[in-house]
Amino acid sequence: MIKTSIRMAIIFFAFCFLTSPCFSGDLDSFEGQSGTLKIAGGTAHIPVMKEAAKRIMTRYKDIVITIGGGGSGVGIKQAGEGLVDIGNSGRAPKPEEIEPYNLKIFKWAIDGVAVTVNPANPVKSLTKDQLKDIYSEKIDNWKALGGADHEITLYTRDESSGTREVFWEKALDKGAISTKALFVTSNGAMKTAVANDPYAIGYVSVGHMDETVAPVTLDGVTPTLETVKNGQYKVSRGLYSNTKGEPKGLARLFIDYLFTNEGQQIVVDSGFISVK
């Protein structure tokens, strides 16, 4: 009986060590800290930000972390102007953004941008040329692609979106996006729009994919975490956190936490690819 108890205890502690639910060593650096940390920007990042913030604030009651969206351009601008401590972006900041703000850039995850349709749509495979023709409105009816005889509803993001920029550069080869395309404000809003419109086409972070939308195979490759990770699916990007100058205080501790074993496990659990 004693041997069995000892064996079970060893297994328990080994499990805790490997999966980090029982020990909080990666959070120890926040000990004795207090204050408010403001984060905004890319919407793909929000699930990771929220989970990390929840763990920190649950343990340390004197720390308050606020998280907003707005898109990558907003995150970069607000960080640079000192309106937030950390500005998230789904693309690497450009030189003209880095230099005036003295931005410091931290890439903590890898993600893909998946073309999506409503699950009821039979068209779930396209070539890149077909996708370009859809977004430029050269093809405006699903019937031309083997689907229903119905006009295609285009959804896109505004130009401050890092998700849009990656999609435009890597899926459309910087081709035209029709002025008739309907704008949505976030990955979550895009997913909801496509899920509720049987004739829709849009694009979302692979990390946001679920059964409410269907991924579109592009040039023979289906967007999944595995195809993004092995490089087969080319419409991919990093997820970044940016600060004005070297991060200090809670911003430094928060960014460091994202790179710990526990932080990277949050990345994986949120549907992204660890940078480790």
N, C-alpha and C positions, 0 to 999 in steps of 0.2 A: 504493500500500500504506500509506504513512504517512497519507495523507488519510483512508483507510478506518479506520485505527486511531484517529485523532483523532475521527472522526465517531462511532465506537462508544463511545469514552470519554465523549463529550458525552452520548450517549443514556443510558449507564449512570449517570452522575452526575445527570442530570435525573430518571431513574426513582427513584433513591435519595432525591432531594430531595422528590419528590412522595409517595412511599409510606413513607418513613422506615425501611426495613429496614437501611440501610447506615450511617446516622449516628445518633448517640445524643444529639443536642443537647437533646432534651426531658428527658433523664435527668441532664444535667450538674449540676442543682441538688443532687443527692444526693452530689456529690463531697465526700469528707472526712467524711461522716456515718457514725455507727455507733449501734448500740442495737437495741432490740426495739419493734416496732409491733404492737399488738393490735387486731384488727378482728373484729366479730361482728354477728349480726343477720339481716336479710332474706336468704333463700336464693336469690332471683332474682339477686342481685348477685354471687354467688360466682364465676361464670365470669370476670367482669371483674376482680374482686379478685385471683383466682389468676393471671391472665395479667399484670396490672400488677405484682404482687409478684414473679413469676418473672423478669420483665425487670430489675427493680430489684436483686434479690438475685443474679442471675447476674453483673451488672456490679460490684456493691458487696458484697463478701463479709462485711463487718462489720455489715451490716444484716440483721436477722431479722424477717420479717413473718409473724404467725400469723393464720389466718382461720377463724372458726367461724360456724355458722348460728344457729338458735334462733328465727328469726322477727323481724318488725319490732318487736314490743313488747319483746322481749328486747334487741334492739340499742339501742333508745332508753333503756331502763332501765339497761343496763350502761354505756352511755356517760355517762348522767347521774350514775351512782353512782361513776364513775371506775374501773370494773372493766376497761374497754377504752378505747382511745384514740379509736376511730371506731366508732360504732354505725350500722349500715345499716338503712334502712326502706323498704318499698315503698308507703308513704303519707307524707304530710306529718305531722310530729308535731303533736299537739293543743296548744292554749294551756295546758291544765293539765299538760302534759308539758314544754313549753318553759320556762315561767316558773320553776318550782322548781329546774330544772337549769341555767338560763341556756343552753339549747341554741342552737347555731349550726347552720344547716341549709344543705346544699349539694346542689342538684339537678343531676345530671350525665348523666341519660338519661331517655328517655320509653319507656314499655312499655305493652302491652295485657294484659288478662287474658282468655284464650280459653276458652270452653266446649269440652270435648273428650269424645269417645267413642272406643271401640275401632274400629279401621279396618274390622273385619268387620261393624259395625253399619250397616244401611241407612239409619237415621235420622240424617241429617247436616244437617238444617235445622229450626229451631224458632222460634216466636215468643217474645217475652219472657214473655207470659202463660203459655205452655206450660212454659217453664223454671221459672217461679214455682210452677206447679202440680206439677211434678216434685219440686222441693226441699221443698215443703210436704206432699208425698205425696197430693195430690188425684189425681194421675196416678201410678200405681205399677207399671204394666205397659207394656212397649214396644209391645204390640199396639195400644194406644189411639192410638199415634202412627205406625202403619204398619209397625212392626217385629215382632220375634219375640214369641210368646206366652210372655213370661218377665218375672219381676219385675225392676224397675230397681234396680241397685245404686248407691246414692248415696255419693259421696266428697266430703269437705270438709276444711278445715284448722282448726286450733284458733284461738281468738279473739285470740291474739297475732299472728296472721299478717296482714301488710299485704295480701297477695294475697286472702285471705278478705274483708277489710274492703272492698276495692274491688269485689270480686265481689258481696258482699252489698248494698252501697250502689247500685251502678250497673247490675248485671244483675238483681238481685232486688228493687230498689227498697225495700230494708230489710225484705223479706218473711221469712217463717218458713223456717228450715232444720230439717228433721226430726231428731228425736233419734235416729233410726235410722241417720243418716248415719255412715259410717265415717271415722274421722280418720286423716289422714296428716300427716307432720311437715315436708314440704318440697315444693318444686316437683318435684324429682327423684323423690321417693317417690310423688307424685300421678301423674306420668307413667308410672311403672312399674306402679302399681296399675291404671290404666285400660288400659294396654297388655296386661296379663295377664288382664283380665276382659272378655269379649265383651258383657256386659250393664251395663257401668259407664258412669257419667257423672261428670265432674269438671271441674276448671278449672286451668289453668296459665298462667304467664307466656308471652306470645307469643314472647319470646326463647328459651324452652325448647322450643318446638314442634319436632318432627321426625316422621319417617315412622312412628314407633311408635304415635302417636295421631293421631286425625283431628279437625280443627277443625270446630265446629258453626257454621253460618251462623245468625246471630241477627237476626231481623226483616229478613232479606234481605241482611245484610252479613256477609261472611266475615272473621274476624279474621286480618289479615296486617299486616306492618309498614307497608305502603302505606296500608291503610284506617285504621290507627291514626294515622299521620302526617297524613293529609288530613282527619282528624276524622270520617270516616264511621262508624267503629267507636267507640262511645262508652265502652266499658268499658276505660278507659285510666287511666294514672297516671304519676307521676314516680318515678324511683329516686333515693333520697336517702342521703347520708352526714351523720351528725350528730356534733357534738362538744360537750363540756362547756366552754362559753366559747369564745373564739377559739382555733382549733387552733394548736399550736406544734410546733416541731421536725419530726420525721418525719411526724407527722399532717398538718401544714401542707403539707409537701412532697408527700406522697402525694395529698392532695386537689387541690392545684394541678396535679399530673401528670395527673389524670383529665380536666382541662379543656384540656390541651395538644392539639395536632393528633394526636400519637401516642396519647394517652389516649382521645380521642374516636374514633379509628380502632379501638381495642380494643372500645369500646362497640358500634360498628357491626358489627365482625367477630363479636361475641358475640350478635348478633341483636336489638339494641336500636336506638333512634333517637337520634342525636346531638342534644344541646341547641344545637349550633351550626348 
